[in-house]
Amino acid sequence: MTDDERLAALFRDAASDPDAPPPAFGHDDVVAASRRITARRRSAAVAAAAVIGLAGLGAAIVLPGSAEQSTSAAAPAPESARDASGGRAGSAELSAPYAADDLESEGPGSADSAPAPPAPAAAPPLGPGDGACADRQDAGLRALVEEVLPDAAGAPPAATTDVCLPGTHRYLALQVDPGGAPGVLSVAYLPPGTVADSAPAPTELAAPTASGGTVLVSATPDGPGPAPYADRLQDLVDHLAPLL
Amino acid sequence: MGGEPDGDGSGDVSEISFEEFFRTRRDALRRTAYLLCGDWHRADDHVQAAFVALHRHWRRIRDKAALDAWMRRTLVRAVVDESRRPWRRERATAEPDDRRAVPGAADAVATRHVLVGGLRSVPPRQRAVLVLRFLEGLDVPATAAALSCSEGTVKSQTAAGLAALRTALGDALDDLRPAG
């Protein structure tokens, strides 16, 4: 028996533990969880659309005739960029309610039709979450990410575990495929006092946030190709840091 | 969504094929996940999450032959990703890693526990290389593809992983040698 064969036998034996507990899930559990996630994503899309619509309405009320007002000086650069991208914000109220239910069915790339999501310039940072366990698909975080990466609007959630993480964290993992570079885009918000003690991966960026926490962004390619959004991660971090 | 039947019945067929894949692959994937993370409960979490993600895309997957590779890659990524996150470290496993305190035990159960305990002290990516190569039986190119790295990296990680495992196990399994 060669060394490799001996090792293989050891590994097989170690994995074939007769004392292993029975599987904690079955086919029905998987299907139910899958449907639950889809329903939750649809709800999140509806909620995000509602927030966007309300924000647009608020902007229209607070800044009537904003085109001729020099209000951009009070807004941080990303906000100015959003304003520049859309009279959409002002017109959102006129076109709403748009078909939020269809957001999920829109594939990546079709999200240009989604309204630019203008958070009010004076909005406080999102800050720590408040649940018992962190939502692995944080809707608020997703809405902010999609402001920078609108083509990620239809991206499905990436596989994560159900392990309960501290509810003050925010987490988002998307299976994305921008321009034929499929992979996982991960965004994590760590609340103040939490230190990322692991060395960042080559495609991971970190920055302190407005609430005193830390935002981590990473992209992992599915294959040997480039990481998705590799050239836009810095923009994403720069955008998220003042909003979290 | 993948789980909702179509009016033409293709949804039912799709569900049946998914269920068949699930039934035939679940246990093997559980074993792989177990060696990757060292805990049956977390292994169940990872495998279930991977199956849920798969189910959501099931109808759109054309290359069913690539499913095993996709599941393998998803599992490895989930385990490695979780292990390197700060919160994972904050919430380290509740089970004390005392299985390495059984060196020298000769029976199969002790050997099994010694190896699993030793693997837990091997860095996650090196551990993934060892599991894919020696449990899944992948060769170097297939392992490199699964981990999205070069074949040279697989070879060096194999050697480093075996060295780390040998260090962790002490004399318990002292005939482990780097393979490459």
HADDOCK unambig.tbl for C-alpha pairs under 7 A between the chains (distance, minus, plus):
assign (segid A and resid 4 and name CA) (segid B and resid 179 and name CA) 6.82 0.50 0.50
assign (segid A and resid 7 and name CA) (segid B and resid 134 and name CA) 6.25 0.50 0.50
assign (segid A and resid 8 and name CA) (segid B and resid 134 and name CA) 4.43 0.50 0.50
assign (segid A and resid 8 and name CA) (segid B and resid 135 and name CA) 5.71 0.50 0.50
assign (segid A and resid 11 and name CA) (segid B and resid 134 and name CA) 6.29 0.50 0.50
assign (segid A and resid 11 and name CA) (segid B and resid 135 and name CA) 5.42 0.50 0.50
assign (segid A and resid 12 and name CA) (segid B and resid 135 and name CA) 5.65 0.50 0.50
assign (segid A and resid 13 and name CA) (segid B and resid 112 and name CA) 6.55 0.50 0.50
assign (segid A and resid 14 and name CA) (segid B and resid 112 and name CA) 4.39 0.50 0.50
assign (segid A and resid 14 and name CA) (segid B and resid 115 and name CA) 6.65 0.50 0.50
assign (segid A and resid 14 and name CA) (segid B and resid 116 and name CA) 6.50 0.50 0.50
assign (segid A and resid 15 and name CA) (segid B and resid 31 and name CA) 5.15 0.50 0.50
assign (segid A and resid 15 and name CA) (segid B and resid 34 and name CA) 6.92 0.50 0.50
assign (segid A and resid 15 and name CA) (segid B and resid 35 and name CA) 6.36 0.50 0.50
assign (segid A and resid 16 and name CA) (segid B and resid 31 and name CA) 6.99 0.50 0.50
assign (segid A and resid 23 and name CA) (segid B and resid 44 and name CA) 6.74 0.50 0.50
assign (segid A and resid 24 and name CA) (segid B and resid 44 and name CA) 6.29 0.50 0.50
assign (segid A and resid 25 and name CA) (segid B and resid 48 and name CA) 6.97 0.50 0.50
assign (segid A and resid 27 and name CA) (segid B and resid 19 and name CA) 6.49 0.50 0.50
assign (segid A and resid 27 and name CA) (segid B and resid 22 and name CA) 6.80 0.50 0.50
assign (segid A and resid 30 and name CA) (segid B and resid 48 and name CA) 6.52 0.50 0.50
assign (segid A and resid 30 and name CA) (segid B and resid 51 and name CA) 6.53 0.50 0.50
assign (segid A and resid 30 and name CA) (segid B and resid 52 and name CA) 5.27 0.50 0.50
assign (segid A and resid 31 and name CA) (segid B and resid 3 and name CA) 6.46 0.50 0.50
assign (segid A and resid 31 and name CA) (segid B and resid 52 and name CA) 6.86 0.50 0.50
assign (segid A and resid 31 and name CA) (segid B and resid 55 and name CA) 6.98 0.50 0.50
assign (segid A and resid 33 and name CA) (segid B and resid 52 and name CA) 6.51 0.50 0.50
assign (segid A and resid 34 and name CA) (segid B and resid 52 and name CA) 5.17 0.50 0.50
assign (segid A and resid 34 and name CA) (segid B and resid 55 and name CA) 6.56 0.50 0.50
assign (segid A and resid 34 and name CA) (segid B and resid 56 and name CA) 5.95 0.50 0.50
assign (segid A and resid 35 and name CA) (segid B and resid 3 and name CA) 6.77 0.50 0.50
assign (segid A and resid 158 and name CA) (segid B and resid 53 and name CA) 6.82 0.50 0.50
assign (segid A and resid 159 and name CA) (segid B and resid 49 and name CA) 5.47 0.50 0.50
assign (segid A and resid 159 and name CA) (segid B and resid 50 and name CA) 5.43 0.50 0.50
assign (segid A and resid 159 and name CA) (segid B and resid 53 and name CA) 5.55 0.50 0.50
assign (segid A and resid 159 and name CA) (segid B and resid 74 and name CA) 6.98 0.50 0.50
assign (segid A and resid 160 and name CA) (segid B and resid 46 and name CA) 6.89 0.50 0.50
assign (segid A and resid 160 and name CA) (segid B and resid 49 and name CA) 5.75 0.50 0.50
assign (segid A and resid 160 and name CA) (segid B and resid 78 and name CA) 6.14 0.50 0.50
assign (segid A and resid 161 and name CA) (segid B and resid 45 and name CA) 5.32 0.50 0.50
assign (segid A and resid 161 and name CA) (segid B and resid 46 and name CA) 5.20 0.50 0.50
assign (segid A and resid 161 and name CA) (segid B and resid 49 and name CA) 5.66 0.50 0.50
assign (segid A and resid 162 and name CA) (segid B and resid 45 and name CA) 5.82 0.50 0.50
assign (segid A and resid 165 and name CA) (segid B and resid 87 and name CA) 6.90 0.50 0.50
assign (segid A and resid 196 and name CA) (segid B and resid 86 and name CA) 5.33 0.50 0.50
assign (segid A and resid 197 and name CA) (segid B and resid 86 and name CA) 6.33 0.50 0.50
assign (segid A and resid 198 and name CA) (segid B and resid 84 and name CA) 6.34 0.50 0.50
assign (segid A and resid 198 and name CA) (segid B and resid 86 and name CA) 6.68 0.50 0.50
assign (segid A and resid 222 and name CA) (segid B and resid 148 and name CA) 6.94 0.50 0.50
assign (segid A and resid 223 and name CA) (segid B and resid 145 and name CA) 6.82 0.50 0.50
assign (segid A and resid 223 and name CA) (segid B and resid 148 and name CA) 5.09 0.50 0.50
assign (segid A and resid 224 and name CA) (segid B and resid 148 and name CA) 4.87 0.50 0.50
assign (segid A and resid 224 and name CA) (segid B and resid 149 and name CA) 6.55 0.50 0.50
